Amino acid sequence: MAEVLVLVDHVDGEVKKVTTELLTAARRIGEPAAVWVGDGAESGKAKLAEYGAEKVYSAPAELNDYVVAPKAELLAKLAGEKSAAAVLVSATPENKEIAARTAVKLGSGVLTDVVDLTADLLAEHSIFGGATVTHSRVRSGVPVVAVRPNSVPAEPASGAAELEEAAVELSETATGAKVAERVVQEKGARPELTEAAVVVSGGRGVGSDDFSVVEALADSLGAAVGASRAAVDSGWYPNQFQVGQTGKTVSPNLYIALGISGAIQHRAGMQTSKNIVAVNKDPEAPIFELADFGVVGDLHTVAPQLTEEVEKRK
């Protein structure tokens, strides 16, 4: 069975959820082989094994001293040496550039923002805010596929995760742009938005930059906080928390939309959530068409009552 290379997303040795989704998709095609760049492969391989990785290729942290080109050279080298069936990466801005560069080096094609992938490498794309579904396939060479986070449900499956060193001689071109400085983004106590099991989002109905009613409910549930484009564009909440077509895609077990009308732009980023609860004063709001449970009412009245009830039941 041919290997399917999966570029691992990790932070401080902790494997991100999207990588477990990629490994699940890779098992449909062939034998998953994780590609780990940087330190921490030894501590992270248990998680990779839990989701079916048979091998873990560990590349030196030196590759992270440069921008994206070294990772593309590494993936292209491994794909050639191992006769890989495909290369999978998460569809982040950085990884989509890596995917494109890798495909050029392999003389193949690249598919981006993929939401599903079959065993014969037919890719599904959700476009125009989820209104249209298209399918595509790479016609020649090793397909390089960037899969959108929270698209493929992660399913555990035992793997050996045999660790193997992966060396690559970087070209002069690859080392032309070096990272001069890294700034660590401050993290709060809440879970990361795209990885959270519960998300509470606020929209135009919040009415101001005081998101405390949204944050209080989120904290009572141990949830991440999100925001609609309207709230972000109004300057009420930072743009890294935007959920939607031009923001982040989430697929939690529970998504609570407070004061969000449910425009197609927002729905594209959360419509795959397992359970959706909507609170809106407008009974005709489009969000109710998507919601599993809906409350017609003022979020400033409903949300505090819900927070109070959650706290009572802890």
C-alpha positions as CSV (number, residue, x, y, z in Angstrom):
1,M,0.0,0.0,0.0
2,A,1.4,3.4,-1.0
3,E,2.2,6.0,1.6
4,V,0.2,9.1,2.0
5,L,2.3,12.0,3.4
6,V,0.6,14.2,6.0
7,L,2.2,17.4,7.1
8,V,1.8,17.7,10.9
9,D,0.4,20.9,12.5
10,H,1.8,21.1,16.0
11,V,2.4,23.6,18.7
12,D,5.0,22.9,21.5
13,G,4.9,19.1,20.7
14,E,1.1,19.0,20.8
15,V,-0.6,17.7,17.7
16,K,-3.4,19.9,16.5
17,K,-6.9,18.5,15.8
18,V,-6.7,19.1,12.0
19,T,-3.8,16.6,11.8
20,T,-5.9,13.9,13.2
21,E,-8.5,14.7,10.5
22,L,-5.9,14.5,7.8
23,L,-4.7,11.2,9.0
24,T,-8.3,9.9,8.9
25,A,-8.6,11.1,5.3
26,A,-5.2,9.6,4.4
27,R,-6.3,6.1,5.6
28,R,-8.9,6.1,2.9
29,I,-6.2,6.4,0.3
30,G,-3.2,4.4,1.6
31,E,-0.8,4.1,4.5
32,P,-0.6,7.4,6.5
33,A,2.9,8.7,7.1
34,A,3.2,11.8,9.2
35,V,5.8,14.5,8.4
36,W,7.0,16.3,11.5
37,V,9.1,19.5,11.1
38,G,10.9,20.7,14.2
39,D,11.3,19.4,17.8
40,G,8.8,17.3,19.7
41,A,8.3,14.3,17.3
42,E,9.0,11.8,20.1
43,S,6.4,13.2,22.4
44,G,3.8,13.7,19.6
45,K,4.1,10.3,18.0
46,A,1.7,8.6,20.4
47,K,-1.1,11.0,19.2
48,L,-0.2,10.3,15.6
49,A,-0.2,6.5,16.2
50,E,-3.7,6.9,17.8
51,Y,-5.0,8.1,14.4
52,G,-3.3,5.5,12.2
53,A,0.1,7.0,11.3
54,E,2.3,4.0,10.4
55,K,5.5,6.2,10.1
56,V,6.6,9.5,11.4
57,Y,9.3,11.3,9.3
58,S,11.0,13.8,11.6
59,A,12.8,16.8,10.0
60,P,15.2,19.1,11.8
61,A,14.0,22.4,13.4
62,E,16.3,24.2,11.1
63,L,13.6,24.2,8.4
64,N,11.5,26.5,10.6
65,D,14.3,29.1,10.5
66,Y,13.1,29.9,7.0
67,V,9.7,30.7,5.4
68,V,7.8,28.0,3.4
69,A,10.2,26.8,0.8
70,P,12.2,24.3,2.9
71,K,9.0,22.4,3.9
72,A,8.0,22.2,0.2
73,E,11.5,20.8,-0.7
74,L,11.1,18.2,2.1
75,L,7.7,17.1,1.1
76,A,8.7,16.9,-2.6
77,K,11.8,14.8,-1.7
78,L,9.8,12.4,0.5
79,A,7.1,12.1,-2.1
80,G,9.6,11.1,-4.7
81,E,11.6,8.7,-2.5
82,K,8.6,6.9,-1.0
83,S,6.5,6.9,-4.2
84,A,3.7,8.6,-2.2
85,A,0.1,8.3,-3.4
86,A,-0.7,11.8,-2.2
87,V,0.5,14.7,0.0
88,L,-2.1,16.1,2.5
89,V,-1.8,19.4,4.4
90,S,-4.3,21.6,6.3
91,A,-5.7,24.5,4.3
92,T,-4.1,27.3,6.3
93,P,-2.7,30.2,4.4
94,E,0.9,29.1,5.0
95,N,0.2,25.4,4.2
96,K,-1.6,26.3,1.0
97,E,1.6,28.0,-0.2
98,I,3.6,25.0,0.8
99,A,1.2,22.8,-1.1
100,A,1.5,24.9,-4.3
101,R,5.3,24.9,-4.1
102,T,5.3,21.2,-3.5
103,A,3.1,20.5,-6.5
104,V,5.3,22.6,-8.8
105,K,8.4,20.6,-7.7
106,L,6.6,17.3,-8.3
107,G,5.2,18.5,-11.6
108,S,1.7,17.6,-10.4
109,G,-1.5,19.5,-9.4
110,V,-2.7,21.0,-6.2
111,L,-6.3,21.1,-4.8
112,T,-7.1,23.6,-2.1
113,D,-10.0,24.1,0.4
114,V,-11.1,20.5,0.0
115,V,-13.9,19.4,2.3
116,D,-13.9,15.7,1.5
117,L,-11.7,13.2,-0.2
118,T,-12.5,9.7,-1.5
119,A,-10.3,6.7,-1.7
120,D,-9.6,7.3,-5.4
121,L,-8.6,10.9,-4.7
122,L,-11.7,12.7,-5.9
123,A,-11.9,15.9,-3.9
124,E,-15.0,17.8,-2.9
125,H,-15.2,21.6,-2.6
126,S,-17.9,23.7,-1.0
127,I,-18.0,27.1,-2.7
128,F,-20.1,30.2,-2.8
129,G,-20.7,30.1,0.9
130,G,-21.7,26.4,0.8
131,A,-24.4,27.0,-1.9
132,T,-22.5,24.9,-4.5
133,V,-20.5,21.6,-4.3
134,T,-17.9,20.9,-6.9
135,H,-15.6,17.9,-7.4
136,S,-12.0,17.8,-8.8
137,R,-9.1,15.5,-9.4
138,V,-5.4,15.9,-10.2
139,R,-4.9,14.4,-13.6
140,S,-1.2,13.5,-13.4
141,G,1.6,13.2,-10.8
142,V,1.3,13.0,-7.0
143,P,-1.8,14.9,-5.9
144,V,-1.1,17.6,-3.3
145,V,-4.3,18.3,-1.3
146,A,-5.0,21.1,1.2
147,V,-8.0,20.0,3.3
148,R,-10.1,22.6,5.2
149,P,-10.0,22.1,9.0
150,N,-13.2,20.6,10.6
151,S,-14.2,19.0,7.3
152,V,-13.3,15.4,7.8
153,P,-14.4,13.8,11.2
154,A,-11.3,12.5,13.0
155,E,-11.6,8.7,13.7
156,P,-9.0,6.9,15.8
157,A,-7.2,3.8,14.3
158,S,-4.1,2.2,15.7
159,G,-0.8,2.8,13.9
160,A,2.8,1.9,14.5
161,A,4.1,5.5,14.2
162,E,7.7,4.3,13.6
163,L,10.0,7.3,13.9
164,E,12.5,7.9,11.1
165,E,14.8,10.8,10.5
166,A,14.2,12.8,7.3
167,A,17.1,14.8,6.0
168,V,16.9,17.3,3.2
169,E,19.7,19.4,1.6
170,L,18.2,22.9,1.3
171,S,18.8,24.7,-1.9
172,E,20.1,28.3,-2.0
173,T,16.6,29.4,-3.2
174,A,14.9,27.8,-0.2
175,T,17.1,29.6,2.3
176,G,16.7,33.0,0.6
177,A,14.1,34.2,3.0
178,K,14.8,33.7,6.7
179,V,12.5,34.3,9.7
180,A,13.9,37.3,11.6
181,E,11.6,37.2,14.6
182,R,8.8,35.2,16.1
183,V,6.2,36.7,18.4
184,V,4.2,34.3,20.6
185,Q,0.5,35.1,20.5
186,E,-1.0,35.4,23.9
187,K,-3.5,32.7,24.8
188,G,-6.3,32.9,27.3
189,A,-7.8,30.1,29.3
190,R,-10.4,29.4,26.6
191,P,-9.9,26.6,24.0
192,E,-8.6,27.4,20.5
193,L,-11.6,28.4,18.2
194,T,-11.1,25.8,15.5
195,E,-10.5,23.0,18.0
196,A,-13.2,23.7,20.6
197,A,-16.0,21.2,21.3
198,V,-18.3,24.1,22.1
199,V,-18.4,27.5,20.5
200,V,-20.4,30.6,21.6
201,S,-20.5,33.3,19.0
202,G,-21.9,36.9,19.1
203,G,-23.2,39.0,16.2
204,R,-24.7,42.3,15.4
205,G,-27.3,41.7,18.1
206,V,-24.7,42.2,20.8
207,G,-25.0,45.9,20.0
208,S,-21.6,47.0,21.2
209,D,-18.0,46.0,21.9
210,D,-19.1,44.7,25.3
211,F,-19.0,41.0,24.6
212,S,-19.2,40.1,28.3
213,V,-22.6,38.4,27.8
214,V,-21.1,36.1,25.2
215,E,-17.9,35.5,27.1
216,A,-19.8,34.7,30.3
217,L,-21.8,32.0,28.6
218,A,-18.7,30.6,26.9
219,D,-16.8,30.4,30.1
220,S,-19.6,28.6,31.9
221,L,-19.5,26.0,29.2
222,G,-15.7,25.8,28.8
223,A,-16.2,27.0,25.3
224,A,-14.4,29.2,22.7
225,V,-15.7,32.6,21.7
226,G,-16.5,33.4,18.1
227,A,-17.9,36.5,16.3
228,S,-19.7,37.2,13.1
229,R,-18.3,39.3,10.4
230,A,-20.7,42.1,11.3
231,A,-19.3,42.2,14.9
232,V,-15.7,42.0,13.7
233,D,-16.2,44.7,11.0
234,S,-17.8,47.0,13.7
235,G,-14.6,46.6,15.7
236,W,-16.4,44.9,18.6
237,Y,-14.2,41.8,18.6
238,P,-10.8,40.9,17.2
239,N,-10.8,39.5,13.6
240,Q,-9.0,36.3,14.6
241,F,-12.2,35.1,16.2
242,Q,-14.4,35.6,13.1
243,V,-16.4,32.6,12.1
244,G,-17.5,32.4,8.4
245,Q,-16.5,32.2,4.8
246,T,-13.8,34.9,5.2
247,G,-13.0,33.8,8.8
248,K,-12.5,30.5,10.4
249,T,-14.4,27.3,9.8
250,V,-15.6,25.5,13.0
251,S,-17.4,22.2,13.5
252,P,-18.0,21.8,17.2
253,N,-20.4,19.5,19.0
254,L,-22.4,22.5,20.1
255,Y,-22.5,26.0,18.4
256,I,-24.5,28.8,20.1
257,A,-25.2,31.8,17.9
258,L,-26.2,34.9,19.9
259,G,-27.7,37.8,17.9
260,I,-26.5,36.4,14.5
261,S,-28.9,36.6,11.6
262,G,-27.4,33.7,9.7
263,A,-26.2,35.2,6.5
264,I,-24.7,32.8,4.0
265,Q,-21.2,34.2,4.7
266,H,-21.5,33.1,8.4
267,R,-23.3,29.8,7.7
268,A,-20.4,28.7,5.5
269,G,-18.1,28.7,8.6
270,M,-20.3,26.8,11.1
271,Q,-23.0,24.9,9.3
272,T,-21.3,21.5,9.9
273,S,-21.6,21.9,13.7
274,K,-23.3,18.9,15.3
275,N,-25.9,20.9,17.3
276,I,-26.8,24.5,16.6
277,V,-28.6,26.7,19.1
278,A,-29.7,30.2,17.9
279,V,-31.0,33.2,19.9
280,N,-32.4,36.1,17.9
281,K,-35.1,38.7,18.3
282,D,-36.2,38.3,14.7
283,P,-38.3,35.1,14.2
284,E,-37.6,35.3,10.4
285,A,-33.8,35.3,10.9
286,P,-32.2,32.8,8.4
287,I,-30.2,31.2,11.3
288,F,-33.4,29.5,12.5
289,E,-33.5,27.5,9.2
290,L,-30.2,25.9,10.2
291,A,-30.7,25.7,14.0
292,D,-31.6,22.5,15.9
293,F,-32.9,24.7,18.7
294,G,-34.0,28.3,18.5
295,V,-35.0,30.9,20.9
296,V,-36.8,34.1,19.7
297,G,-35.8,36.7,22.2
298,D,-33.2,39.3,23.3
299,L,-29.8,37.7,23.8
300,H,-29.1,40.1,26.7
301,T,-32.1,38.5,28.5
302,V,-31.7,34.9,27.3
303,A,-27.9,34.4,27.5
304,P,-27.5,35.5,31.2
305,Q,-30.4,33.1,32.2
306,L,-28.7,30.3,30.3
307,T,-25.4,31.1,32.0
308,E,-27.1,31.0,35.4
309,E,-28.7,27.7,34.7
310,V,-25.4,26.2,33.5
311,E,-23.6,27.4,36.6
312,K,-26.3,25.9,38.8
313,R,-25.9,22.5,37.2
314,K,-22.2,22.2,37.5
